[in-house]
Amino acid sequence: MTNLSSPTQEPEKEQKETTFPTQEPKPSYVKLAMRNMVKKGGTSLKHFALTTIGLIGILVGLAYLTR
């Protein structure tokens, strides 16, 4: 009988995968958000424009109702 996976080989695999230290620190949330915005390009601009138009619409509507 042959043992296909010996218990001594599996921990060595895991150690090899996890022993590489990361040289650079994790990027901040702002950097990740900016990178994501650059990747998505037009979608972010559309959402920004819709949000701006909606906010201005709400403020104008409230100003009209409360005059």
N, CA, C and O atoms as CSV, one atom per row, in Angstrom:
chain,resi,resn,atom,element,x,y,z
A,1,MET,N,N,0.829,-1.192,0.000
A,1,MET,CA,C,0.000,0.000,0.000
A,1,MET,C,C,0.874,1.257,0.000
A,1,MET,O,O,1.899,1.317,0.679
A,2,THR,N,N,0.457,2.238,-0.759
A,2,THR,CA,C,1.203,3.486,-0.787
A,2,THR,C,C,0.334,4.591,-0.218
A,2,THR,O,O,-0.872,4.637,-0.461
A,3,ASN,N,N,0.937,5.451,0.515
A,3,ASN,CA,C,0.239,6.584,1.094
A,3,ASN,C,C,0.440,7.775,0.152
A,3,ASN,O,O,1.562,8.244,-0.039
A,4,LEU,N,N,-0.651,8.254,-0.429
A,4,LEU,CA,C,-0.536,9.308,-1.444
A,4,LEU,C,C,-0.141,10.658,-0.848
A,4,LEU,O,O,0.601,11.420,-1.470
A,5,SER,N,N,-0.624,10.949,0.332
A,5,SER,CA,C,-0.256,12.228,0.942
A,5,SER,C,C,0.261,11.971,2.342
A,5,SER,O,O,-0.496,11.599,3.238
A,6,SER,N,N,1.520,12.165,2.519
A,6,SER,CA,C,2.094,11.959,3.843
A,6,SER,C,C,1.938,13.236,4.660
A,6,SER,O,O,2.031,14.333,4.110
A,7,PRO,N,N,1.706,13.111,5.952
A,7,PRO,CA,C,1.488,14.301,6.782
A,7,PRO,C,C,2.699,15.209,6.876
A,7,PRO,O,O,2.553,16.385,7.208
A,8,THR,N,N,3.884,14.702,6.595
A,8,THR,CA,C,5.064,15.563,6.704
A,8,THR,C,C,5.227,16.486,5.507
A,8,THR,O,O,5.921,17.498,5.611
A,9,GLN,N,N,4.613,16.173,4.382
A,9,GLN,CA,C,4.769,17.004,3.194
A,9,GLN,C,C,3.824,18.200,3.197
A,9,GLN,O,O,4.194,19.264,2.701
A,10,GLU,N,N,2.628,18.061,3.733
A,10,GLU,CA,C,1.641,19.143,3.691
A,10,GLU,C,C,2.066,20.386,4.467
A,10,GLU,O,O,1.930,21.491,3.942
A,11,PRO,N,N,2.579,20.255,5.705
A,11,PRO,CA,C,3.004,21.493,6.389
A,11,PRO,C,C,4.148,22.207,5.680
A,11,PRO,O,O,4.243,23.432,5.745
A,12,GLU,N,N,5.019,21.457,5.004
A,12,GLU,CA,C,6.108,22.107,4.276
A,12,GLU,C,C,5.558,22.960,3.143
A,12,GLU,O,O,6.065,24.053,2.887
A,13,LYS,N,N,4.534,22.475,2.467
A,13,LYS,CA,C,3.909,23.253,1.395
A,13,LYS,C,C,3.356,24.565,1.945
A,13,LYS,O,O,3.575,25.637,1.382
A,14,GLU,N,N,2.634,24.449,3.058
A,14,GLU,CA,C,2.030,25.647,3.642
A,14,GLU,C,C,3.102,26.640,4.084
A,14,GLU,O,O,2.929,27.849,3.926
A,15,GLN,N,N,4.203,26.143,4.632
A,15,GLN,CA,C,5.260,27.040,5.067
A,15,GLN,C,C,5.907,27.744,3.887
A,15,GLN,O,O,6.253,28.921,3.982
A,16,LYS,N,N,6.074,27.040,2.779
A,16,LYS,CA,C,6.689,27.660,1.615
A,16,LYS,C,C,5.818,28.780,1.069
A,16,LYS,O,O,6.328,29.800,0.605
A,17,GLU,N,N,4.497,28.592,1.125
A,17,GLU,CA,C,3.589,29.606,0.591
A,17,GLU,C,C,3.523,30.829,1.502
A,17,GLU,O,O,3.350,31.948,1.019
A,18,THR,N,N,3.655,30.632,2.798
A,18,THR,CA,C,3.443,31.738,3.728
A,18,THR,C,C,4.737,32.357,4.243
A,18,THR,O,O,4.678,33.308,5.022
A,19,THR,N,N,5.896,31.860,3.841
A,19,THR,CA,C,7.135,32.401,4.387
A,19,THR,C,C,7.632,33.632,3.642
A,19,THR,O,O,8.586,34.264,4.095
A,20,PHE,N,N,7.023,33.996,2.519
A,20,PHE,CA,C,7.481,35.169,1.788
A,20,PHE,C,C,6.929,36.431,2.442
A,20,PHE,O,O,5.717,36.646,2.431
A,21,PRO,N,N,7.787,37.261,3.005
A,21,PRO,CA,C,7.282,38.494,3.621
A,21,PRO,C,C,6.938,39.524,2.541
A,21,PRO,O,O,7.552,39.567,1.475
A,22,THR,N,N,5.961,40.329,2.845
A,22,THR,CA,C,5.606,41.394,1.901
A,22,THR,C,C,6.558,42.560,2.124
A,22,THR,O,O,6.726,43.023,3.252
A,23,GLN,N,N,7.166,43.024,1.072
A,23,GLN,CA,C,8.161,44.085,1.174
A,23,GLN,C,C,7.520,45.458,1.354
A,23,GLN,O,O,8.046,46.297,2.086
A,24,GLU,N,N,6.386,45.692,0.689
A,24,GLU,CA,C,5.784,47.012,0.752
A,24,GLU,C,C,4.556,46.983,1.669
A,24,GLU,O,O,3.869,45.964,1.743
A,25,PRO,N,N,4.277,48.076,2.359
A,25,PRO,CA,C,3.113,48.108,3.252
A,25,PRO,C,C,1.819,48.095,2.447
A,25,PRO,O,O,1.802,48.401,1.255
A,26,LYS,N,N,0.733,47.732,3.132
A,26,LYS,CA,C,-0.565,47.719,2.461
A,26,LYS,C,C,-0.938,49.151,2.066
A,26,LYS,O,O,-0.720,50.077,2.847
A,27,PRO,N,N,-1.494,49.345,0.874
A,27,PRO,CA,C,-1.905,50.700,0.478
A,27,PRO,C,C,-3.103,51.162,1.300
A,27,PRO,O,O,-3.911,50.352,1.753
A,28,SER,N,N,-3.201,52.461,1.483
A,28,SER,CA,C,-4.295,53.010,2.276
A,28,SER,C,C,-5.601,52.904,1.493
A,28,SER,O,O,-5.600,52.653,0.288
A,29,TYR,N,N,-6.708,53.098,2.195
A,29,TYR,CA,C,-8.012,53.030,1.559
A,29,TYR,C,C,-8.167,54.108,0.489
A,29,TYR,O,O,-8.824,53.892,-0.529
A,30,VAL,N,N,-7.561,55.264,0.726
A,30,VAL,CA,C,-7.653,56.346,-0.255
A,30,VAL,C,C,-6.954,55.935,-1.554
A,30,VAL,O,O,-7.480,56.157,-2.645
A,31,LYS,N,N,-5.765,55.336,-1.429
A,31,LYS,CA,C,-5.042,54.892,-2.626
A,31,LYS,C,C,-5.821,53.818,-3.361
A,31,LYS,O,O,-5.882,53.829,-4.590
A,32,LEU,N,N,-6.423,52.882,-2.617
A,32,LEU,CA,C,-7.223,51.827,-3.257
A,32,LEU,C,C,-8.439,52.413,-3.961
A,32,LEU,O,O,-8.795,51.979,-5.056
A,33,ALA,N,N,-9.078,53.402,-3.334
A,33,ALA,CA,C,-10.252,54.033,-3.941
A,33,ALA,C,C,-9.859,54.786,-5.208
A,33,ALA,O,O,-10.565,54.722,-6.215
A,34,MET,N,N,-8.746,55.493,-5.161
A,34,MET,CA,C,-8.293,56.229,-6.349
A,34,MET,C,C,-7.933,55.263,-7.474
A,34,MET,O,O,-8.271,55.511,-8.632
A,35,ARG,N,N,-7.248,54.160,-7.143
A,35,ARG,CA,C,-6.882,53.178,-8.155
A,35,ARG,C,C,-8.131,52.562,-8.774
A,35,ARG,O,O,-8.193,52.353,-9.986
A,36,ASN,N,N,-9.128,52.272,-7.935
A,36,ASN,CA,C,-10.382,51.702,-8.427
A,36,ASN,C,C,-11.107,52.694,-9.326
A,36,ASN,O,O,-11.679,52.308,-10.345
A,37,MET,N,N,-11.084,53.977,-8.952
A,37,MET,CA,C,-11.759,54.993,-9.742
A,37,MET,C,C,-11.089,55.146,-11.104
A,37,MET,O,O,-11.771,55.334,-12.112
A,38,VAL,N,N,-9.772,55.067,-11.142
A,38,VAL,CA,C,-9.059,55.173,-12.408
A,38,VAL,C,C,-9.372,53.968,-13.301
A,38,VAL,O,O,-9.537,54.113,-14.512
A,39,LYS,N,N,-9.451,52.787,-12.697
A,39,LYS,CA,C,-9.772,51.573,-13.462
A,39,LYS,C,C,-11.150,51.664,-14.088
A,39,LYS,O,O,-11.331,51.328,-15.259
A,40,LYS,N,N,-12.130,52.121,-13.304
A,40,LYS,CA,C,-13.511,52.122,-13.784
A,40,LYS,C,C,-13.834,53.341,-14.630
A,40,LYS,O,O,-14.797,53.315,-15.397
A,41,GLY,N,N,-13.071,54.384,-14.514
A,41,GLY,CA,C,-13.176,55.556,-15.371
A,41,GLY,C,C,-14.557,56.160,-15.482
A,41,GLY,O,O,-15.011,56.851,-14.570
A,42,GLY,N,N,-15.234,55.906,-16.599
A,42,GLY,CA,C,-16.507,56.537,-16.910
A,42,GLY,C,C,-17.600,56.235,-15.915
A,42,GLY,O,O,-18.447,57.091,-15.658
A,43,THR,N,N,-17.610,55.046,-15.348
A,43,THR,CA,C,-18.655,54.669,-14.396
A,43,THR,C,C,-18.612,55.575,-13.178
A,43,THR,O,O,-19.653,56.033,-12.707
A,44,SER,N,N,-17.429,55.835,-12.671
A,44,SER,CA,C,-17.305,56.695,-11.492
A,44,SER,C,C,-17.766,58.115,-11.807
A,44,SER,O,O,-18.424,58.753,-10.985
A,45,LEU,N,N,-17.425,58.604,-12.987
A,45,LEU,CA,C,-17.852,59.959,-13.361
A,45,LEU,C,C,-19.366,60.038,-13.515
A,45,LEU,O,O,-19.977,61.031,-13.120
A,46,LYS,N,N,-19.974,59.006,-14.083
A,46,LYS,CA,C,-21.440,58.989,-14.214
A,46,LYS,C,C,-22.099,59.002,-12.840
A,46,LYS,O,O,-23.054,59.746,-12.616
A,47,HIS,N,N,-21.593,58.181,-11.919
A,47,HIS,CA,C,-22.176,58.136,-10.582
A,47,HIS,C,C,-21.990,59.461,-9.862
A,47,HIS,O,O,-22.891,59.920,-9.160
A,48,PHE,N,N,-20.823,60.080,-10.031
A,48,PHE,CA,C,-20.584,61.378,-9.409
A,48,PHE,C,C,-21.545,62.426,-9.967
A,48,PHE,O,O,-22.101,63.227,-9.216
A,49,ALA,N,N,-21.738,62.418,-11.294
A,49,ALA,CA,C,-22.645,63.384,-11.927
A,49,ALA,C,C,-24.086,63.166,-11.460
A,49,ALA,O,O,-24.788,64.129,-11.152
A,50,LEU,N,N,-24.529,61.912,-11.406
A,50,LEU,CA,C,-25.898,61.629,-10.952
A,50,LEU,C,C,-26.095,62.041,-9.495
A,50,LEU,O,O,-27.151,62.564,-9.139
A,51,THR,N,N,-25.109,61.815,-8.667
A,51,THR,CA,C,-25.195,62.210,-7.262
A,51,THR,C,C,-25.272,63.723,-7.134
A,51,THR,O,O,-26.066,64.244,-6.350
A,52,THR,N,N,-24.448,64.430,-7.902
A,52,THR,CA,C,-24.454,65.894,-7.862
A,52,THR,C,C,-25.784,66.454,-8.335
A,52,THR,O,O,-26.350,67.344,-7.699
A,53,ILE,N,N,-26.286,65.935,-9.453
A,53,ILE,CA,C,-27.575,66.404,-9.980
A,53,ILE,C,C,-28.703,66.112,-8.992
A,53,ILE,O,O,-29.581,66.948,-8.778
A,54,GLY,N,N,-28.674,64.920,-8.391
A,54,GLY,CA,C,-29.705,64.564,-7.412
A,54,GLY,C,C,-29.670,65.456,-6.192
A,54,GLY,O,O,-30.718,65.883,-5.708
A,55,LEU,N,N,-28.483,65.746,-5.686
A,55,LEU,CA,C,-28.356,66.606,-4.507
A,55,LEU,C,C,-28.816,68.030,-4.808
A,55,LEU,O,O,-29.516,68.640,-4.000
A,56,ILE,N,N,-28.429,68.554,-5.955
A,56,ILE,CA,C,-28.877,69.898,-6.337
A,56,ILE,C,C,-30.396,69.915,-6.514
A,56,ILE,O,O,-31.062,70.870,-6.114
A,57,GLY,N,N,-30.941,68.852,-7.115
A,57,GLY,CA,C,-32.395,68.761,-7.284
A,57,GLY,C,C,-33.129,68.755,-5.951
A,57,GLY,O,O,-34.155,69.420,-5.801
A,58,ILE,N,N,-32.619,68.020,-4.999
A,58,ILE,CA,C,-33.243,67.978,-3.671
A,58,ILE,C,C,-33.171,69.347,-3.004
A,58,ILE,O,O,-34.152,69.809,-2.422
A,59,LEU,N,N,-32.016,69.992,-3.089
A,59,LEU,CA,C,-31.877,71.312,-2.446
A,59,LEU,C,C,-32.787,72.342,-3.111
A,59,LEU,O,O,-33.408,73.148,-2.418
A,60,VAL,N,N,-32.878,72.332,-4.435
A,60,VAL,CA,C,-33.775,73.270,-5.138
A,60,VAL,C,C,-35.218,72.960,-4.791
A,60,VAL,O,O,-36.011,73.874,-4.565
A,61,GLY,N,N,-35.570,71.680,-4.747
A,61,GLY,CA,C,-36.941,71.303,-4.379
A,61,GLY,C,C,-37.302,71.744,-2.970
A,61,GLY,O,O,-38.400,72.255,-2.748
A,62,LEU,N,N,-36.408,71.559,-2.024
A,62,LEU,CA,C,-36.660,72.010,-0.653
A,62,LEU,C,C,-36.756,73.524,-0.585
A,62,LEU,O,O,-37.599,74.060,0.134
A,63,ALA,N,N,-35.900,74.220,-1.324
A,63,ALA,CA,C,-35.953,75.690,-1.333
A,63,ALA,C,C,-37.297,76.161,-1.909
A,63,ALA,O,O,-37.872,77.137,-1.427
A,64,TYR,N,N,-37.786,75.476,-2.926
A,64,TYR,CA,C,-39.060,75.863,-3.552
A,64,TYR,C,C,-40.221,75.610,-2.584
A,64,TYR,O,O,-41.136,76.426,-2.474
A,65,LEU,N,N,-40.172,74.474,-1.887
A,65,LEU,CA,C,-41.265,74.138,-0.968
A,65,LEU,C,C,-41.287,75.020,0.276
A,65,LEU,O,O,-42.355,75.231,0.851
A,66,THR,N,N,-40.170,75.526,0.697
A,66,THR,CA,C,-40.087,76.282,1.953
A,66,THR,C,C,-40.043,77.797,1.727
A,66,THR,O,O,-39.746,78.543,2.660
A,67,ARG,N,N,-40.327,78.256,0.528
A,67,ARG,CA,C,-40.244,79.716,0.301
A,67,ARG,C,C,-41.415,80.436,0.888
A,67,ARG,O,O,-41.501,81.659,0.788
